[in-house]
Amino acid sequence: MAISGVTDYTNTYAGYTNSAKKAEESVKTSTVELKTPTGGTKTEQIKTGYSNVNDYSKYLQGKYSYMNTGTTSMQGVPTTVSVSGAFLKKCMNDPEKAKYLEENLAAIPDSVKSLCNSVKMAPGSPVVTYATYKIDDNGNISMMSGSTNDPDGKIARENAERKAKEKKEQEEKAAKRREEKKAEEEKAAERRAERKAANEAAADTDGYTVSATGTDIKAVTQKVIAASLGMSTPAGAGFDIKA
């Protein structure tokens, strides 16, 4: 008597095994000549005939660990290599496209090294800070990279300190100008208050004006003195008192 559960499992396992076996049998290995970044070639074995992109990606990642695995370090530079799933699908059963893909994937480490060496020769001896490679649905390759003359941040820190010092000096000058202006305004207010007080004091005092005329300065002066003191003027002298 057969046990249905065991029979179903056995049939399923057998089906899976047969499917995996067929998938493995469909994969073909080819020996090809791949171009190198130095202009030469190298003999390499590549595989095609995969039934799905996942298996093909695993094969490629076994050879090129940096493909579609996030950021990795090459020459100390954070590097990202992304290949479109659509292009992987085109390559997995096409030996020519697969050769093109592996040729370029294999060249990336040397390309990053060449990039770093070339950038160092620029003025200021900058260093590369990152590199990104992308292969799109049609196999077109795009790359971006960044570099800096200040890898340890020393220049940035010095600039920040200089700007902070200049800002502080400007603020101190502005504060001094405000204090000087305030002091001037206070002095002006004091002078206005003094003038106001003097005017008010003069308004509260009865005053008069004395004048005299004549042909002799001494005599005219005596007339004014006498009038101011309420004294009689000398005989023959005349004066006008204007209240």
VENPEKA-V533734 format. One record per pair of residues at least 24 apart in sequence whose ideal C-beta (glycine too) atoms are under 6 Angstrom apart, sorted by sequence separation. I is the first residue (numbers start at 1). GAP is how many residues later the second one is. D is the distance in whole Angstrom. If there is no record, write none. Layout:
# VENPEKA-V533734
i=<I I>
gap=<GAP GAP>
d=<D D>
This chain:
# VENPEKA-V533734
i=<127 124 81 212 23 119 211 210 53 56 79 209 53 74 77 208 53 56 75 67 74 75 64 75 50 48 48 87 48 87 77 86 46 78 79 80 81 82 83 84 87 84 77 46 30 32 35 34 37 37>
gap=<24 25 27 27 28 28 29 31 32 32 33 33 35 35 35 35 36 36 37 38 38 38 41 41 42 45 47 48 50 50 51 51 52 52 52 52 52 52 52 52 52 53 54 56 65 67 68 69 70 73>
d=<5 4 6 4 5 5 6 6 6 6 6 5 5 6 6 5 5 4 5 6 4 5 4 5 4 6 5 6 5 6 5 4 5 5 5 5 5 5 5 5 5 5 6 5 6 5 6 5 5 4>
